[in-house]
Amino acid sequence: MLCISVEEFLFWKKRQLSKGGDQPSLDVLVDCMGGMTSSYLNLKSINPKEEIHLKKNLEFLESIWDDHLQKSCPIQYLCGITFWRDLKLKVTNKVLIPRPETELIVDIVFNIFQKKSEKLFFAELGTGSGAISIALALAYPFSEGVATDIDQHALEIAKKNFINSSKQSNLKFYCGNWWSPLESFKGKIDLAISNPPYIPRDTYEKLPKEVKNFEPKVALLGGEDGLKHIREIIHKAPLFLKENGWLILENHFDQSEKVKQLLIKNKFTSIEIVKDLSGIGRFTIGRYK
């Protein structure tokens, strides 16, 4: 373990940011590979001469940062780790890096099901790293959850993340496309959640290279208009949801009204468009009958 003064380390950080990149990405690198959180560093900054301890030397951390800047590869993939809500999750280029705005899905569930002692049966379609399902399984320990993904590699990552995050056994994983692995659960689901691929083809082609060149296309592209997968999920949802069961979907910033109409067409009620912290209609929710 490397000892270094706070003053020297802050100078190193400033030098790295002068090359490019952003503060949150550098914080992820320092936390994941250096073993030092931002809150710990802030606390130690009161005394610049005090020594702090790093798991890796500065040369090693700098080599990863330079790789990040030169190749535009997301720092989370280079570190193999990302942070989401209060979870520390393993990620590879087989899964989408869970976004901060998606954290609000969990808060939406908390608003609907306010008692953590409830015995829900929930499903997440397209779980990726497992972030949403794991957060719900931990928050509702008496509930049971199932999570699907079309990619077996993604499911293995999600399983490892659940094992690393919890000693619970209330979350199961199934490989397959959207609802298809859940045939035995028809009419039994209280809550279904999905953050499906929703980016229209034209928009996908213009994505920043750090997204388009590294994150899985299958987790981003939602067909010509971005609604291909959302249509399928909504159309089949009534077969799997209980009466009065809820469906929560994340969608592109300009799709909420269209998703709302799809829910109405498929006999959903209590439909609501929920805005993210930027005031964008990021989520559309509805109740089946």
Phi, psi and chi 1 to 4 in degrees:
 res  aa     phi    psi   chi1   chi2   chi3   chi4
   1 MET       -  134.7 -167.3  172.2  -84.5      -
   2 LEU   -92.3  132.5  173.3   72.4      -      -
   3 CYS  -100.2  135.9  -71.0      -      -      -
   4 ILE  -152.3  149.4 -174.7  173.6      -      -
   5 SER   -75.0  152.8   72.8      -      -      -
   6 VAL   -57.3  -43.0  172.4      -      -      -
   7 GLU   -58.8  -46.3 -171.9  175.0   41.3      -
   8 GLU   -65.9  -40.3 -172.8  179.9   -7.3      -
   9 PHE   -67.0  -42.0 -179.9   72.7      -      -
  10 LEU   -64.4  -34.8  -70.0  175.8      -      -
  11 PHE   -64.8  -41.2  177.6   76.2      -      -
  12 TRP   -61.6  -44.5  176.2   86.5      -      -
  13 LYS   -60.3  -44.5  -82.2 -171.5   73.4  176.5
  14 LYS   -61.6  -38.4 -174.6  176.6 -179.1  179.7
  15 ARG   -67.6  -37.7 -171.9  157.6   53.5   83.8
  16 GLN   -66.2  -43.0  -58.7  -43.9  -53.6      -
  17 LEU   -69.4  -24.5  -72.5  171.2      -      -
  18 SER   -67.7  -19.8   71.6      -      -      -
  19 LYS   -79.1  -25.3  -59.1  176.2 -172.4  175.9
  20 GLY   137.8 -175.0      -      -      -      -
  21 GLY    82.9 -175.6      -      -      -      -
  22 ASP  -129.7  159.8   57.1   75.5      -      -
  23 GLN   -58.7  -47.3  179.9   78.9   48.6      -
  24 PRO   -57.8  -39.6  -25.6   35.5      -      -
  25 SER   -65.5  -40.7  -66.3      -      -      -
  26 LEU   -66.9  -35.7 -172.2   56.4      -      -
  27 ASP   -63.9  -38.7  -71.7  -17.7      -      -
  28 VAL   -62.6  -44.4  168.7      -      -      -
  29 LEU   -60.2  -48.9  170.8   61.4      -      -
  30 VAL   -64.0  -38.1  170.7      -      -      -
  31 ASP   -71.1  -52.1 -166.5  -22.2      -      -
  32 CYS   -68.2  -46.6  -68.8      -      -      -
  33 MET   -97.5  -32.2  -52.8  -59.0  -75.8      -
  34 GLY   -90.3  -18.1      -      -      -      -
  35 GLY    74.9   27.4      -      -      -      -
  36 MET  -131.7  117.4 -170.5  168.0   58.5      -
  37 THR   -79.3  159.5   64.9      -      -      -
  38 SER   -62.8  -39.1  -63.2      -      -      -
  39 SER   -65.1  -37.5   55.9      -      -      -
  40 TYR   -64.8  -44.3  172.2   80.5      -      -
  41 LEU   -64.9  -41.1 -178.7   60.9      -      -
  42 ASN   -60.3  -39.7  -70.3  -22.5      -      -
  43 LEU   -64.9  -42.1 -173.0   64.3      -      -
  44 LYS   -74.5  -20.0  -67.1  -66.2 -177.5 -179.1
  45 SER   -67.0  -12.0  -64.2      -      -      -
  46 ILE   -60.3  -35.0  -62.0  169.0      -      -
  47 ASN  -121.6   94.8 -178.4    3.9      -      -
  48 PRO   -59.7  -22.1  -21.7   33.3      -      -
  49 LYS   -85.2  -12.2  -59.2  -62.5 -178.8 -175.1
  50 GLU   -66.4  147.8 -173.5  171.9   -8.0      -
  51 GLU   -89.4  143.6  -74.8 -165.0  -26.6      -
  52 ILE  -122.3  165.0   52.0  177.5      -      -
  53 HIS  -118.3  128.4  -57.0  -81.9      -      -
  54 LEU  -113.0  143.8  -70.5  167.2      -      -
  55 LYS   -73.9  -31.0  -71.2 -177.6  178.8  177.9
  56 LYS  -124.8  151.8  -59.7  -72.4 -174.6 -179.6
  57 ASN   -75.6  165.0   63.1   41.5      -      -
  58 LEU   -65.3  -31.7  -65.3 -178.6      -      -
  59 GLU   -62.8  -41.1  -70.4   76.8   13.4      -
  60 PHE   -66.3  -47.2  176.9   78.8      -      -
  61 LEU   -61.1  -40.0  -63.7  178.6      -      -
  62 GLU   -65.9  -35.5 -172.8  164.4   -6.2      -
  63 SER   -65.0  -36.9   69.2      -      -      -
  64 ILE   -69.5  -42.0  -64.3  176.7      -      -
  65 TRP   -61.7  -42.6 -174.8 -112.6      -      -
  66 ASP   -63.2  -39.3  -71.4  -16.5      -      -
  67 ASP   -61.7  -42.9 -156.6   23.6      -      -
  68 HIS   -59.3  -45.0  164.0   63.3      -      -
  69 LEU   -70.9  -40.4  -64.2  178.5      -      -
  70 GLN   -73.0  -38.4  -70.2  163.5   14.0      -
  71 LYS  -101.4   -9.3  -62.6  178.4 -179.1  176.6
  72 SER    62.9   19.4  -62.2      -      -      -
  73 CYS   -73.8  131.6 -179.0      -      -      -
  74 PRO   -54.2  136.9  -26.6   36.0      -      -
  75 ILE   -60.6  -30.0 -161.6   71.8      -      -
  76 GLN   -63.4  -37.5  -66.6   89.1  -18.9      -
  77 TYR   -70.6  -38.3  -72.6  151.9      -      -
  78 LEU   -66.5  -34.6  -67.8  172.5      -      -
  79 CYS   -86.2  -22.6  -64.9      -      -      -
  80 GLY    76.8   12.5      -      -      -      -
  81 ILE  -141.8  146.4  -65.8  -70.8      -      -
  82 THR  -139.8  161.5 -165.9      -      -      -
  83 PHE  -112.2  136.7  -62.5   95.6      -      -
  84 TRP  -149.1  121.5 -167.5   83.8      -      -
  85 ARG    51.5 -122.8  -71.4 -174.9   74.4   93.4
  86 ASP  -105.7   22.2   54.7   -7.2      -      -
  87 LEU  -103.5  146.8  -61.8  172.7      -      -
  88 LYS  -112.4  113.5 -174.7  177.0 -178.7  179.1
  89 LEU  -117.9  139.6  -58.4  168.7      -      -
  90 LYS   -74.2  135.8  174.4 -178.3  172.2   64.7
  91 VAL  -137.7  145.8  -70.2      -      -      -
  92 THR  -132.7  179.4   73.3      -      -      -
  93 ASN   -72.6    6.4   60.8    4.0      -      -
  94 LYS   -86.3  -12.3  -61.9  -65.2 -177.8 -176.4
  95 VAL  -130.0  150.3  -61.3      -      -      -
  96 LEU   -68.3  141.6 -165.3   71.4      -      -
  97 ILE   -73.2  117.5  -61.4  166.0      -      -
  98 PRO   -62.3  132.8   17.8  -26.8      -      -
  99 ARG   -90.1  151.4  -55.7  -51.9 -157.9 -106.6
 100 PRO   -57.5  -37.7  -25.6   34.7      -      -
 101 GLU   -63.7  -28.5   57.0  -94.4   25.8      -
 102 THR   -68.3  -19.4  -57.4      -      -      -
 103 GLU   -56.9  -27.4  -65.2 -179.3   13.1      -
 104 LEU   -66.5  -21.3  -68.8  174.8      -      -
 105 ILE   -57.1  -42.0  -77.9 -174.2      -      -
 106 VAL   -64.2  -39.5  179.3      -      -      -
 107 ASP   -66.0  -35.4  -64.5  -41.4      -      -
 108 ILE   -61.6  -43.8  -67.1  169.3      -      -
 109 VAL   -61.3  -42.3  176.4      -      -      -
 110 PHE   -59.4  -36.3  -70.9  171.4      -      -
 111 ASN   -69.7  -32.8  -73.2  -25.8      -      -
 112 ILE   -80.7  -46.5  -64.2  171.6      -      -
 113 PHE  -113.4   90.4  -59.0   98.6      -      -
 114 GLN   -82.5  -19.7  -63.4 -179.8    5.8      -
 115 LYS   -91.6  116.4  -65.6 -179.5 -179.3  177.1
 116 LYS   -69.9  -11.8  -60.7  -59.3 -170.0  -71.5
 117 SER   -86.3   -1.1   58.1      -      -      -
 118 GLU   -63.3  148.2  -69.8 -156.9   52.8      -
 119 LYS  -103.8   82.9  -66.1 -177.3  178.2  179.9
 120 LEU   -88.9  158.1  -56.3  172.2      -      -
 121 PHE  -119.9  109.8 -176.3   50.2      -      -
 122 PHE  -117.1  156.9   69.3   85.1      -      -
 123 ALA  -133.9  138.4      -      -      -      -
 124 GLU  -115.9  129.0 -175.8 -166.6    2.7      -
 125 LEU  -102.3  120.1  -50.0 -179.0      -      -
 126 GLY    79.6   62.2      -      -      -      -
 127 THR   -74.5  -24.9 -166.9      -      -      -
 128 GLY    59.7 -119.3      -      -      -      -
 129 SER   -73.3   -9.3   65.0      -      -      -
 130 GLY    90.3    3.3      -      -      -      -
 131 ALA   -51.4  -54.2      -      -      -      -
 132 ILE   -64.8  -49.1  -63.3  169.6      -      -
 133 SER   -62.4  -41.2  -71.8      -      -      -
 134 ILE   -64.1  -44.2  -66.2  168.0      -      -
 135 ALA   -59.0  -41.2      -      -      -      -
 136 LEU   -72.0  -39.7  -68.1  177.5      -      -
 137 ALA   -62.8  -35.6      -      -      -      -
 138 LEU   -74.4  -38.6  -66.5  174.9      -      -
 139 ALA   -73.4  -30.1      -      -      -      -
 140 TYR  -120.3   76.3  -63.9   91.5      -      -
 141 PRO   -65.0  -18.5   22.4  -33.0      -      -
 142 PHE   -94.1    0.9  -59.1  103.5      -      -
 143 SER   -93.3  168.2  -64.6      -      -      -
 144 GLU  -122.2  139.6  -64.2  -70.9  -30.4      -
 145 GLY  -131.4  152.6      -      -      -      -
 146 VAL  -128.8  142.4  -69.1      -      -      -
 147 ALA  -132.0  134.5      -      -      -      -
 148 THR  -115.5  155.3   72.7      -      -      -
 149 ASP  -156.7  146.4 -157.8  -77.0      -      -
 150 ILE   -76.3  -17.2 -162.0  169.4      -      -
 151 ASP  -107.2  119.4 -169.9  -49.1      -      -
 152 GLN   -63.8  -34.3 -174.3   63.1   47.7      -
 153 HIS   -63.4  -41.1  -65.4  -69.1      -      -
 154 ALA   -62.3  -42.1      -      -      -      -
 155 LEU   -62.3  -38.5  -80.9 -176.7      -      -
 156 GLU   -62.9  -38.9  -66.5  -55.2  -41.5      -
 157 ILE   -65.5  -44.3  -68.1  166.4      -      -
 158 ALA   -62.0  -41.4      -      -      -      -
 159 LYS   -61.0  -45.6  -72.8  176.6 -173.4  177.2
 160 LYS   -62.7  -39.3  -72.8  177.1 -175.6  174.8
 161 ASN   -64.1  -38.6  -78.0  -29.4      -      -
 162 PHE   -66.9  -44.0 -176.1   48.7      -      -
 163 ILE   -61.5  -41.4  -68.4  167.6      -      -
 164 ASN   -72.0  -22.7  -67.7  -20.8      -      -
 165 SER   -96.7  -15.3  -57.5      -      -      -
 166 SER  -158.2  154.5  169.2      -      -      -
 167 LYS  -100.5    7.2  -66.4 -178.7  179.2  177.9
 168 GLN   -79.8  165.8  -65.7  171.2 -156.2      -
 169 SER  -131.2   27.9   58.1      -      -      -
 170 ASN   -97.5   22.4   59.9  -26.3      -      -
 171 LEU  -138.2  126.1 -179.8   59.9      -      -
 172 LYS  -118.0  154.7  -58.0  -69.3 -171.7  -65.4
 173 PHE  -122.6  138.0  -61.8   88.9      -      -
 174 TYR  -133.4  135.7  -64.5   85.9      -      -
 175 CYS   -92.4  129.8 -170.6      -      -      -
 176 GLY   157.7  173.9      -      -      -      -
 177 ASN   -87.6  115.6 -171.8   49.5      -      -
 178 TRP    48.8 -114.1  -53.8  129.3      -      -
 179 TRP   -80.7  -15.6  -59.8  101.7      -      -
 180 SER   -55.6  -34.2   60.1      -      -      -
 181 PRO   -78.5   -3.0   -5.7   21.9      -      -
 182 LEU  -108.3   24.2  -55.0 -179.2      -      -
 183 GLU   -53.2  -36.9  -73.9  -68.8  -42.5      -
 184 SER   -75.0   -5.3   59.9      -      -      -
 185 PHE  -109.6   17.9  -58.4  120.2      -      -
 186 LYS   -58.8  131.8  -79.4 -175.9  173.6  178.9
 187 GLY    73.5   12.4      -      -      -      -
 188 LYS  -117.3   -2.7  -62.6  178.9 -179.6  178.5
 189 ILE   -96.6  125.0  -63.6  170.9      -      -
 190 ASP   -78.4  -31.8  -63.8  -64.7      -      -
 191 LEU  -150.8  129.4  165.0   69.5      -      -
 192 ALA  -122.5  137.4      -      -      -      -
 193 ILE  -128.7  143.6  -43.4  104.9      -      -
 194 SER  -153.8  137.6 -172.6      -      -      -
 195 ASN  -115.2   77.5  175.4   18.4      -      -
 196 PRO   -81.0  170.0   33.0  -34.7      -      -
 197 PRO   -62.6  123.6  -16.8   29.9      -      -
 198 TYR  -135.2    9.8   53.5   65.9      -      -
 199 ILE   -83.8  123.3  -62.5  177.6      -      -
 200 PRO   -60.9  153.5  -20.0   31.7      -      -
 201 ARG   -57.2  -45.5 -172.5  173.8  -60.2  -80.4
 202 ASP   -60.7  -40.2  -73.5  -10.3      -      -
 203 THR   -69.4  -39.1  -55.0      -      -      -
 204 TYR   -58.6  -41.8  176.9   80.7      -      -
 205 GLU   -63.6  -21.7  -62.9  -58.8  -28.7      -
 206 LYS  -102.8    7.6  -60.7  170.1 -172.2  173.0
 207 LEU   -63.9  151.7  -74.2  175.8      -      -
 208 PRO   -58.0  148.3  -19.4   29.2      -      -
 209 LYS   -63.7  -27.7   58.0 -176.5  176.9 -179.4
 210 GLU   -67.6  -20.7   58.2  -94.3   27.8      -
 211 VAL   -93.2  -56.5  176.5      -      -      -
 212 LYS   -62.0  -37.6 -172.9  179.0  174.8 -176.1
 213 ASN   -84.7  -12.5  -68.4   -3.1      -      -
 214 PHE  -126.5  -37.0  -65.8   96.6      -      -
 215 GLU   -84.9  149.1  -61.4 -158.8   62.1      -
 216 PRO   -62.4  126.2   18.8  -29.4      -      -
 217 LYS   -58.9  -37.0 -176.7  175.9 -178.3  178.5
 218 VAL   -63.3  -22.9   68.6      -      -      -
 219 ALA   -92.5   -1.9      -      -      -      -
 220 LEU  -118.9  -46.6  -67.1  164.9      -      -
 221 LEU   -78.2  122.0 -177.2   59.1      -      -
 222 GLY  -107.3   30.3      -      -      -      -
 223 GLY    85.3 -171.3      -      -      -      -
 224 GLU   -58.0  -46.7  -69.1  -59.5  -39.3      -
 225 ASP  -103.8    1.4   64.4   -7.7      -      -
 226 GLY    85.2   -5.1      -      -      -      -
 227 LEU  -106.2    5.4  -65.5  169.8      -      -
 228 LYS   -53.2  -52.3  174.9 -175.4  174.9 -177.1
 229 HIS   -76.7  -35.0  -57.6  -66.8      -      -
 230 ILE   -62.2  -41.2  -71.5  175.4      -      -
 231 ARG   -58.0  -47.1  -76.3 -168.1 -167.6   92.2
 232 GLU   -63.5  -43.5 -179.1  178.2  -12.7      -
 233 ILE   -62.4  -46.4  -69.2  167.7      -      -
 234 ILE   -66.6  -43.2  -67.8  174.8      -      -
 235 HIS   -59.4  -39.1  179.6   67.8      -      -
 236 LYS   -92.9  -11.4  -66.1 -176.9  179.3  177.3
 237 ALA   -55.3  -41.9      -      -      -      -
 238 PRO   -58.6  -24.9  -27.9   37.7      -      -
 239 LEU   -71.1  -26.1  -62.9  172.8      -      -
 240 PHE  -107.6  -26.2  -67.7   85.7      -      -
 241 LEU   -79.2  146.5  -67.1  174.1      -      -
 242 LYS   -67.1  164.8  -76.5 -177.7  180.0  176.8
 243 GLU   -61.1  132.5 -172.1  172.5  -15.5      -
 244 ASN    71.6   15.5  -66.9  -40.3      -      -
 245 GLY   -75.5  152.9      -      -      -      -
 246 TRP  -104.0  147.2  -73.1   89.7      -      -
 247 LEU  -124.9  127.1  178.7   62.3      -      -
 248 ILE  -121.2  123.5  -60.0  174.6      -      -
 249 LEU  -124.5  138.6  -64.9  165.2      -      -
 250 GLU   -92.8  142.5 -178.6  168.8  -25.1      -
 251 ASN  -141.4  171.7   46.9 -108.8      -      -
 252 HIS   -65.6  158.5 -156.2 -129.5      -      -
 253 PHE   -59.0  -23.2   70.7   90.1      -      -
 254 ASP  -114.1   19.9   57.3   -5.0      -      -
 255 GLN  -107.6   -6.9  -67.2  172.1  -19.9      -
 256 SER   -57.0  -44.3  -71.5      -      -      -
 257 GLU   -64.5  -38.6  -76.7  -61.5  -28.8      -
 258 LYS   -67.1  -39.9  -68.1  177.1 -178.2  176.7
 259 VAL   -66.1  -38.8  176.8      -      -      -
 260 LYS   -58.9  -44.1  179.3  179.3  177.4  179.6
 261 GLN   -65.4  -35.8  -68.1  -53.9  -46.2      -
 262 LEU   -64.5  -38.8  -72.9  169.0      -      -
 263 LEU   -66.3  -43.3  -72.1  168.7      -      -
 264 ILE   -60.7  -45.0  -68.6  170.2      -      -
 265 LYS   -58.8  -31.0 -175.5  178.1  177.1 -178.5
 266 ASN  -100.8   23.8  -74.3  -86.4      -      -
 267 LYS    68.7   30.6  -62.0 -177.5  170.5   58.4
 268 PHE   -86.8  152.1  -81.0   80.2      -      -
 269 THR  -127.1 -176.4   60.6      -      -      -
 270 SER    49.6   38.2  -55.9      -      -      -
 271 ILE   -77.1  135.9  -61.3  165.3      -      -
 272 GLU  -143.5  140.1 -176.4 -178.3   -9.9      -
 273 ILE   -99.3  122.3  -65.5  169.1      -      -
 274 VAL  -107.1  127.2 -178.5      -      -      -
 275 LYS   -85.2  149.9  -65.6  179.7  179.4  178.3
 276 ASP   -85.3 -173.3   63.8   14.7      -      -
 277 LEU   -68.0  -14.4  -62.7  177.4      -      -
 278 SER   -93.5    3.3  -58.9      -      -      -
 279 GLY    81.8   14.8      -      -      -      -
 280 ILE   -95.3  137.4  -66.7  167.1      -      -
 281 GLY   -69.2   83.8      -      -      -      -
 282 ARG   -89.1  -24.0  178.5   71.1   59.1 -176.8
 283 PHE  -130.8  143.2  -48.2   96.0      -      -
 284 THR  -127.0  128.1  -48.1      -      -      -
 285 ILE  -126.0  153.4   70.4  175.4      -      -
 286 GLY  -158.1  161.0      -      -      -      -
 287 ARG  -117.1  134.4 -161.5  172.1 -163.4  176.7
 288 TYR   -83.8  105.9 -176.0   60.2      -      -
 289 LYS    57.2      -  -66.8 -175.7  179.4  177.4
